[in-house]
């Protein structure tokens, strides 16, 4: 069902920042108040990234063209399109990254994965692989944090890689982007660290998920077969066993209900494993360490 086209009589009567912000929050009546305010602030930042206090102090006024643009964004949001796709970008680990329906929206939980990967990496780590890169968020965040690392990123989706390449160009970070299918048993180089946020949601959960996710984000990056929900974790482990350097590490984000299953799967394949818990207290990632040549885990 199409959203009703906004009329000029429902636009704010005053085009000052404070009035426009209140108008935006009022139009976002399907959101809780706090979330509506966050969405309104994000929309305003796309037009002027100064703080609210500054915008009010300088008596920032929005033009007719800017109000039309805000109205267009509102209509798309009210239809259920994710804010990040509407605005075309999001912030991740201090980087402004382009977003589109070609790839999953980078999420705060994945920022935690980046932090854990940096902690997990050994002092001699220089060669890093990001599998299923999407927007390129993990690869770019790692490269930004460790400029001396050589970072490679794989994705099976050409559209996702095009988006990642764009983000690499706009951030000025050099990553080697490659179109590779992890499940096709790819020929790989040698790595000190392998990171991934692979698909992990069983198909049976599709109907229970929020419509703004299912209807807009790419299913290829979300869902796995019900009969083999750990397919990507098994493939990641097999890849790591073949290509990780001595003392190397593997880390992957996972479904909070599947973390122990992933950990057990990797333990059976010979890894030293531990689970990382996110800021919400949910098991969010599984880390595996390669045994050293002296038989000790790193």
HELIX and SHEET records of a PDB file:
HELIX    1   1 UNK A    8  UNK A   10  5                                   3    
HELIX    2   2 UNK A   17  UNK A   27  1                                  11    
HELIX    3   3 UNK A   33  UNK A   47  1                                  15    
HELIX    4   4 UNK A   52  UNK A   57  1                                   6    
HELIX    5   5 UNK A   64  UNK A   78  1                                  15    
HELIX    6   6 UNK A   83  UNK A   87  1                                   5    
HELIX    7   7 UNK A  108  UNK A  120  1                                  13    
HELIX    8   8 UNK A  137  UNK A  145  1                                   9    
HELIX    9   9 UNK A  158  UNK A  171  1                                  14    
HELIX   10  10 UNK A  182  UNK A  184  5                                   3    
HELIX   11  11 UNK A  203  UNK A  208  5                                   6    
HELIX   12  12 UNK A  211  UNK A  214  1                                   4    
HELIX   13  13 UNK A  219  UNK A  221  5                                   3    
HELIX   14  14 UNK A  226  UNK A  228  5                                   3    
HELIX   15  15 UNK A  231  UNK A  243  1                                  13    
HELIX   16  16 UNK A  259  UNK A  268  1                                  10    
SHEET    1   A 2 UNK A  89  UNK A  92  0                                        
SHEET    2   A 2 UNK A  95  UNK A  98 -1                                        
SHEET    1   B 7 UNK A 176  UNK A 179  0                                        
SHEET    2   B 7 UNK A 150  UNK A 155  1                                        
SHEET    3   B 7 UNK A 127  UNK A 131  1                                        
SHEET    4   B 7 UNK A 191  UNK A 196  1                                        
SHEET    5   B 7 UNK A 244  UNK A 253  1                                        
SHEET    6   B 7 UNK A 283  UNK A 289 -1                                        
SHEET    7   B 7 UNK A 272  UNK A 277 -1                                        
SHEET    1   C 2 UNK A 201  UNK A 202  0                                        
SHEET    2   C 2 UNK A 223  UNK A 224  1                                        
END                                                                             
